Amino acid sequence: MDFNDNSGHRHDVYFRERLVHAHYLEGVITYDLGHYHLYAGVADFAPSGVQHVHSYIAYTSFDEGHKHFISC
């Protein structure tokens, strides 16, 4: 899945008759130990058209014998 590919189509999602949306997230996290981890995921749905905050949960890639849990 290419999270940067916006050429596809979109679906309007309604939850309890309210328009909601989600965002893809991806990136790289680094640490002082000289290695890095990749992560990718989708944030939880949030209402469209009003100020809001998305929560998310993701795991990093398995590198250097471990992975990390990311949440907000």
C-alpha positions in Angstrom: 0.0 0.0 0.0 1.4 3.4 -1.0 0.2 5.9 1.6 1.4 8.8 -0.7 -0.7 7.7 -3.6 -3.7 10.1 -3.7 -4.7 9.2 -7.3 -7.3 6.6 -6.1 -10.8 7.3 -5.2 -12.4 8.4 -1.9 -15.4 7.2 0.0 -17.4 9.4 2.3 -17.8 7.6 5.6 -20.8 8.2 7.9 -20.9 7.0 11.5 -24.3 7.6 13.2 -25.2 10.0 10.4 -22.1 12.2 10.8 -19.4 12.5 8.2 -16.1 11.3 9.5 -12.6 10.8 8.0 -9.3 9.2 8.8 -5.7 9.9 7.8 -2.8 7.7 6.9 0.4 8.1 8.9 3.9 6.9 8.2 7.4 7.9 9.0 10.7 7.0 10.7 11.5 7.2 14.4 15.1 7.4 15.5 16.9 6.8 18.8 20.3 7.7 20.2 21.4 4.1 19.8 22.2 4.6 16.1 19.3 2.7 14.5 15.8 3.6 13.3 12.4 2.0 12.8 9.7 2.6 10.1 6.0 2.9 10.9 2.8 3.1 9.0 -0.9 3.0 9.9 -4.3 4.7 9.8 -5.6 7.1 12.5 -9.0 6.6 14.1 -12.0 8.2 12.5 -12.8 11.8 13.6 -15.7 14.1 12.6 -15.3 16.2 9.4 -15.8 19.9 9.3 -15.1 20.7 12.9 -11.9 21.0 15.0 -10.8 17.5 16.1 -8.0 15.3 17.2 -7.3 11.8 15.8 -6.0 9.0 18.1 -3.8 6.4 16.6 -2.0 3.1 17.4 0.9 1.7 15.4 3.8 -0.6 15.7 7.2 0.0 14.2 9.1 -2.3 11.9 11.1 -5.1 13.7 14.7 -4.0 13.6 17.8 -4.6 15.8 15.8 -7.5 17.5 12.8 -5.4 18.7 9.9 -3.2 17.7 8.1 -0.2 19.4 4.4 0.5 20.2 3.3 4.1 19.3 0.0 5.6 20.5 -1.6 8.9 21.1 
